[in-house]
């Protein structure tokens, strides 16, 4: 009976280095866990304690002459004001870091404002069939790319102490209403998160909140979960007052 021997020792591939396995159906849970744990590791590494999340359309172009273009520059200015103020806080780390979904439009504007102030900012991008390229104003070490929408949503909101919703489409509405639902149902304590809808005229035109109340589909206190602001300085002063309270608590 013949015996076959390898000339050199054979070392099988380690499971966590096997890319074919990691991209397979059985390894989906590992991919999901990676999208939970890797951002956790990196945010801890760079001492990001809390964030201010900017939501808004990726389609807003500051170079176009449109009604929406003004919101780009308002988002840039508000992010600049917040970042310039927050940089000076630094109690053993970074608080109220500007965070966005990482794409163009309103997201780019917020990252751009933070960069103008000399601050770090976060971009949490998502891989799509038509790739959304991370905007150039995100701090490279805080640039993330997610495959799963639900893990991205988790990290967008997990460290947020304020959510600022600028005009946007389906994605913005989805993220805003999920946030409102989490607060309404007590999954997020309403005392722990500030929700600001920027552009009162836009939001009241798009969503008839009073009609929801009149129909008995929401409670009066549900309409107290958010406030409207329409000027960068007005929004900044309101957010600063609320955010300072979190540092004292």
VOPAGU-2260 file (C-alpha; in pm, 1 decimal, decimal comma):
REM VOPAGU-2260
SITE   aa  ch    i         X         Y         Z
SITE  UNK   A    0       0,0       0,0       0,0
SITE  UNK   A    1     154,3     328,5    -114,8
SITE  UNK   A    2     177,7     630,2     109,3
SITE  UNK   A    3     170,3     983,8     -25,1
SITE  UNK   A    4     358,9    1252,4     159,7
SITE  UNK   A    5     370,5    1622,3      87,8
SITE  UNK   A    6     715,0    1764,9      36,4
SITE  UNK   A    7     621,5    2068,6     244,6
SITE  UNK   A    8     384,9    2087,3     542,5
SITE  UNK   A    9      31,4    2195,6     449,1
SITE  UNK   A   10    -126,7    2458,9     669,5
SITE  UNK   A   11    -500,7    2490,1     615,3
SITE  UNK   A   12    -652,8    2836,0     591,3
SITE  UNK   A   13    -779,8    2983,9     916,9
SITE  UNK   A   14   -1155,4    3027,0     918,2
SITE  UNK   A   15   -1143,7    3403,8     981,1
SITE  UNK   A   16    -908,4    3446,8     682,1
SITE  UNK   A   17   -1120,0    3238,7     444,1
SITE  UNK   A   18   -1284,0    3504,3     223,5
SITE  UNK   A   19   -1497,8    3252,1      37,4
SITE  UNK   A   20   -1647,0    3142,1     368,5
SITE  UNK   A   21   -1685,4    3497,4     502,5
SITE  UNK   A   22   -1887,4    3596,9     195,6
SITE  UNK   A   23   -2106,3    3286,4     214,5
SITE  UNK   A   24   -2463,2    3252,7     342,0
SITE  UNK   A   25   -2363,8    3066,9     663,6
SITE  UNK   A   26   -2130,0    3352,7     759,5
SITE  UNK   A   27   -2394,4    3627,2     736,4
SITE  UNK   A   28   -2416,7    3652,1    1114,7
SITE  UNK   A   29   -2038,9    3712,4    1128,1
SITE  UNK   A   30   -2069,6    3992,9     873,2
SITE  UNK   A   31   -2349,8    4151,3    1074,5
SITE  UNK   A   32   -2149,2    4127,8    1396,2
SITE  UNK   A   33   -1851,2    4282,5    1217,9
SITE  UNK   A   34   -2062,9    4583,8    1126,7
SITE  UNK   A   35   -2158,9    4620,8    1492,1
SITE  UNK   A   36   -1819,0    4558,3    1652,1
SITE  UNK   A   37   -1572,7    4724,8    1412,3
SITE  UNK   A   38   -1735,0    5072,0    1437,3
SITE  UNK   A   39   -1753,2    5026,0    1815,0
SITE  UNK   A   40   -1380,2    4951,8    1823,6
SITE  UNK   A   41   -1289,7    5246,2    1603,6
SITE  UNK   A   42   -1512,6    5503,3    1776,9
SITE  UNK   A   43   -1366,4    5397,4    2110,6
SITE  UNK   A   44   -1013,6    5418,3    1968,1
SITE  UNK   A   45   -1067,4    5778,4    1861,4
SITE  UNK   A   46   -1256,2    5865,5    2182,8
SITE  UNK   A   47   -1583,5    5966,7    2019,9
SITE  UNK   A   48   -1830,0    5984,8    2307,9
SITE  UNK   A   49   -2134,6    6151,7    2153,4
SITE  UNK   A   50   -2247,3    6285,6    1817,1
SITE  UNK   A   51   -2484,9    6527,5    1648,3
SITE  UNK   A   52   -2647,8    6348,4    1356,5
SITE  UNK   A   53   -2737,2    6540,9    1040,8
SITE  UNK   A   54   -3001,5    6388,2     813,7
SITE  UNK   A   55   -3094,2    6522,1     471,7
SITE  UNK   A   56   -3108,1    6463,6     100,9
SITE  UNK   A   57   -2809,9    6348,2    -102,7
SITE  UNK   A   58   -2963,5    6523,4    -403,6
SITE  UNK   A   59   -2923,3    6882,0    -283,7
SITE  UNK   A   60   -2669,7    7053,8    -509,8
SITE  UNK   A   61   -2524,8    7381,7    -380,5
SITE  UNK   A   62   -2437,6    7492,3    -734,9
SITE  UNK   A   63   -2792,2    7469,2    -865,0
SITE  UNK   A   64   -3031,9    7762,0    -849,1
SITE  UNK   A   65   -3309,1    7586,5    -663,5
SITE  UNK   A   66   -3517,7    7624,3    -352,7
SITE  UNK   A   67   -3328,2    7336,9    -192,8
SITE  UNK   A   68   -2976,6    7476,7    -250,5
SITE  UNK   A   69   -3004,6    7716,3      44,7
SITE  UNK   A   70   -3037,0    7419,2     279,5
SITE  UNK   A   71   -2689,9    7298,9     178,6
SITE  UNK   A   72   -2531,6    7620,8     301,8
SITE  UNK   A   73   -2751,2    7634,1     611,4
SITE  UNK   A   74   -2637,7    7280,5     700,8
SITE  UNK   A   75   -2274,8    7376,4     639,8
SITE  UNK   A   76   -2305,2    7681,5     864,8
SITE  UNK   A   77   -2489,7    7499,5    1143,8
SITE  UNK   A   78   -2233,3    7217,3    1144,9
SITE  UNK   A   79   -1954,5    7476,4    1150,7
SITE  UNK   A   80   -2106,4    7653,8    1450,8
SITE  UNK   A   81   -2159,7    7328,4    1640,6
SITE  UNK   A   82   -1814,4    7188,7    1564,8
SITE  UNK   A   83   -1636,6    7513,3    1654,4
SITE  UNK   A   84   -1817,0    7515,9    1988,6
SITE  UNK   A   85   -1775,3    7143,5    2061,3
SITE  UNK   A   86   -1400,9    7136,1    1986,8
SITE  UNK   A   87   -1337,6    7340,6    2301,4
SITE  UNK   A   88   -1524,4    7098,9    2529,4
SITE  UNK   A   89   -1305,8    6786,0    2506,9
SITE  UNK   A   90   -1366,2    6630,0    2851,4
SITE  UNK   A   91   -1136,9    6328,5    2802,6
SITE  UNK   A   92   -1257,7    6275,2    2448,5
SITE  UNK   A   93   -1480,8    6415,5    2176,6
SITE  UNK   A   94   -1840,7    6512,9    2238,4
SITE  UNK   A   95   -2106,3    6616,3    1986,2
SITE  UNK   A   96   -1899,4    6516,8    1683,6
SITE  UNK   A   97   -2078,7    6589,5    1357,3
SITE  UNK   A   98   -2203,1    6265,1    1203,5
SITE  UNK   A   99   -2368,5    6205,4     865,3
SITE  UNK   A  100   -2460,1    5927,8     627,9
SITE  UNK   A  101   -2138,0    6002,4     442,7
SITE  UNK   A  102   -2276,4    6091,4     100,9
SITE  UNK   A  103   -2321,1    6412,1     -99,1
SITE  UNK   A  104   -2581,3    6685,9     -57,2
SITE  UNK   A  105   -2680,1    6777,6     298,2
SITE  UNK   A  106   -2446,1    6510,9     433,7
SITE  UNK   A  107   -2149,7    6663,7     253,5
SITE  UNK   A  108   -2250,4    7008,1     376,2
SITE  UNK   A  109   -2242,2    6899,4     741,4
SITE  UNK   A  110   -1904,2    6726,2     708,6
SITE  UNK   A  111   -1778,7    7033,0     523,0
SITE  UNK   A  112   -1887,5    7267,5     800,3
SITE  UNK   A  113   -1712,0    7056,0    1062,4
SITE  UNK   A  114   -1395,2    7054,8     851,6
SITE  UNK   A  115   -1410,3    7433,7     816,5
SITE  UNK   A  116   -1417,0    7458,7    1196,0
SITE  UNK   A  117   -1110,4    7233,5    1220,0
SITE  UNK   A  118   -1307,3    6949,8    1376,5
SITE  UNK   A  119   -1330,3    6577,9    1312,9
SITE  UNK   A  120   -1648,6    6441,8    1160,6
SITE  UNK   A  121   -1799,3    6101,4    1091,0
SITE  UNK   A  122   -1938,4    5957,9     768,3
SITE  UNK   A  123   -2138,0    5634,7     779,1
SITE  UNK   A  124   -2183,8    5534,8     418,4
SITE  UNK   A  125   -2379,2    5246,6     266,9
SITE  UNK   A  126   -2289,4    5025,4     -28,6
SITE  UNK   A  127   -2557,5    5052,7    -296,9
SITE  UNK   A  128   -2602,5    4918,8    -653,5
SITE  UNK   A  129   -2512,3    5269,4    -769,0
SITE  UNK   A  130   -2223,6    5341,9    -534,9
SITE  UNK   A  131   -2251,7    5646,0    -309,1
SITE  UNK   A  132   -1899,1    5782,8    -289,1
SITE  UNK   A  133   -1792,7    5912,7      55,8
SITE  UNK   A  134   -1772,0    6289,1      45,4
SITE  UNK   A  135   -1420,9    6440,9      75,4
SITE  UNK   A  136   -1483,9    6626,4     403,2
SITE  UNK   A  137   -1515,7    6319,7     628,5
SITE  UNK   A  138   -1224,6    6253,4     863,1
SITE  UNK   A  139   -1057,7    5945,5     703,5
SITE  UNK   A  140   -1021,2    5758,4    1031,3
SITE  UNK   A  141   -1395,6    5807,3    1096,7
SITE  UNK   A  142   -1517,4    5704,7     752,0
SITE  UNK   A  143   -1730,8    5389,3     758,1
SITE  UNK   A  144   -1899,9    5180,1     489,2
SITE  UNK   A  145   -2189,1    4947,3     572,8
SITE  UNK   A  146   -2351,9    4667,2     375,1
SITE  UNK   A  147   -2662,0    4636,8     593,7
SITE  UNK   A  148   -2899,4    4929,3     636,3
SITE  UNK   A  149   -3002,6    4823,9     986,8
SITE  UNK   A  150   -2646,5    4815,3    1123,4
SITE  UNK   A  151   -2582,3    5155,5     968,0
SITE  UNK   A  152   -2899,3    5293,6    1128,4
SITE  UNK   A  153   -2791,3    5152,7    1464,1
SITE  UNK   A  154   -2462,7    5339,7    1452,2
SITE  UNK   A  155   -2612,0    5659,2    1313,2
SITE  UNK   A  156   -2833,1    5692,9    1619,5
SITE  UNK   A  157   -2646,4    5504,2    1895,2
SITE  UNK   A  158   -2413,7    5784,0    2004,9
SITE  UNK   A  159   -2634,7    6073,3    1894,3
SITE  UNK   A  160   -2749,3    6330,0    2145,4
SITE  UNK   A  161   -2915,9    6540,1    1877,8
SITE  UNK   A  162   -3068,1    6465,1    1538,6
SITE  UNK   A  163   -3102,8    6750,3    1291,1
SITE  UNK   A  164   -3328,5    6659,9     999,0
SITE  UNK   A  165   -3292,6    6876,6     691,0
SITE  UNK   A  166   -3521,5    6837,5     389,2
SITE  UNK   A  167   -3488,6    6499,0     225,8
SITE  UNK   A  168   -3666,7    6216,8      47,4
SITE  UNK   A  169   -3749,6    5856,9     134,9
SITE  UNK   A  170   -3419,7    5786,3     312,4
SITE  UNK   A  171   -3439,2    6096,5     529,2
SITE  UNK   A  172   -3804,9    6034,2     612,7
SITE  UNK   A  173   -3727,5    5672,7     699,6
SITE  UNK   A  174   -3444,7    5768,7     935,4
SITE  UNK   A  175   -3642,6    6052,9    1093,7
SITE  UNK   A  176   -3954,9    5847,9    1160,3
SITE  UNK   A  177   -3759,2    5552,8    1293,0
SITE  UNK   A  178   -3590,4    5791,5    1536,7
SITE  UNK   A  179   -3925,8    5942,2    1638,4
SITE  UNK   A  180   -4067,1    5592,4    1687,4
SITE  UNK   A  181   -3776,2    5487,5    1908,8
SITE  UNK   A  182   -3831,3    5791,9    2129,9
SITE  UNK   A  183   -4212,2    5766,5    2125,2
SITE  UNK   A  184   -4196,9    5402,1    2237,5
SITE  UNK   A  185   -3933,3    5465,5    2503,8
SITE  UNK   A  186   -3657,3    5264,7    2336,8
SITE  UNK   A  187   -3465,9    5592,3    2353,5
SITE  UNK   A  188   -3537,5    5808,0    2654,9
SITE  UNK   A  189   -3686,2    6134,9    2530,2
SITE  UNK   A  190   -3464,7    6317,4    2778,0
SITE  UNK   A  191   -3154,2    6175,9    2609,5
SITE  UNK   A  192   -3210,8    6297,7    2253,6
SITE  UNK   A  193   -3292,5    6630,5    2090,6
SITE  UNK   A  194   -3475,8    6618,3    1756,1
SITE  UNK   A  195   -3476,0    6930,3    1541,4
SITE  UNK   A  196   -3653,5    6962,4    1207,1
SITE  UNK   A  197   -3473,2    7224,6    1003,6
SITE  UNK   A  198   -3685,8    7425,1     761,8
SITE  UNK   A  199   -4028,3    7461,2     922,8
SITE  UNK   A  200   -4197,9    7563,2     597,5
SITE  UNK   A  201   -4072,5    7249,6     422,3
SITE  UNK   A  202   -4163,0    7007,5     699,8
SITE  UNK   A  203   -4512,0    7146,4     757,4
SITE  UNK   A  204   -4576,8    7125,7     383,2
SITE  UNK   A  205   -4453,5    6766,1     356,0
SITE  UNK   A  206   -4607,2    6625,5     676,1
SITE  UNK   A  207   -4934,1    6738,2     830,0
SITE  UNK   A  208   -4852,8    6665,8    1191,7
SITE  UNK   A  209   -5168,9    6839,0    1313,5
SITE  UNK   A  210   -5381,4    6607,3    1097,5
SITE  UNK   A  211   -5222,6    6306,1    1266,6
SITE  UNK   A  212   -5318,3    6455,3    1601,9
SITE  UNK   A  213   -5674,0    6538,7    1491,7
SITE  UNK   A  214   -5719,2    6183,6    1366,3
SITE  UNK   A  215   -5612,9    6048,2    1704,0
SITE  UNK   A  216   -5313,8    5867,8    1554,9
SITE  UNK   A  217   -5059,0    6044,4    1775,9
SITE  UNK   A  218   -5079,1    6203,3    2119,0
SITE  UNK   A  219   -5024,5    6573,0    2195,6
SITE  UNK   A  220   -4699,4    6486,5    2373,7
SITE  UNK   A  221   -4576,1    6311,6    2057,9
SITE  UNK   A  222   -4569,3    6648,0    1882,6
SITE  UNK   A  223   -4341,8    6773,0    2160,1
SITE  UNK   A  224   -4069,4    6523,9    2060,5
SITE  UNK   A  225   -3924,7    6772,3    1810,5
SITE  UNK   A  226   -3889,1    7141,0    1740,8
SITE  UNK   A  227   -3867,2    7345,1    1422,1
SITE  UNK   A  228   -3588,4    7588,2    1334,6
SITE  UNK   A  229   -3523,3    7773,1    1010,7
SITE  UNK   A  230   -3203,8    7971,1    1071,2
SITE  UNK   A  231   -2855,3    7831,6    1145,7
SITE  UNK   A  232   -2789,8    8061,0    1442,4
SITE  UNK   A  233   -3135,3    7994,7    1588,0
SITE  UNK   A  234   -3079,5    7619,7    1558,9
SITE  UNK   A  235   -2728,1    7642,0    1703,6
SITE  UNK   A  236   -2839,2    7836,9    2010,5
SITE  UNK   A  237   -3119,3    7590,5    2079,1
SITE  UNK   A  238   -2894,6    7286,4    2035,3
SITE  UNK   A  239   -2612,2    7434,8    2240,7
SITE  UNK   A  240   -2848,0    7498,4    2531,8
SITE  UNK   A  241   -2980,6    7143,3    2517,2
SITE  UNK   A  242   -2643,6    6976,7    2466,4
SITE  UNK   A  243   -2479,7    7162,1    2755,9
SITE  UNK   A  244   -2745,8    7001,6    2974,2
SITE  UNK   A  245   -2622,4    6655,6    2875,7
SITE  UNK   A  246   -2271,0    6740,0    2990,0
SITE  UNK   A  247   -2399,0    6851,9    3329,0
SITE  UNK   A  248   -2619,7    6548,4    3385,8
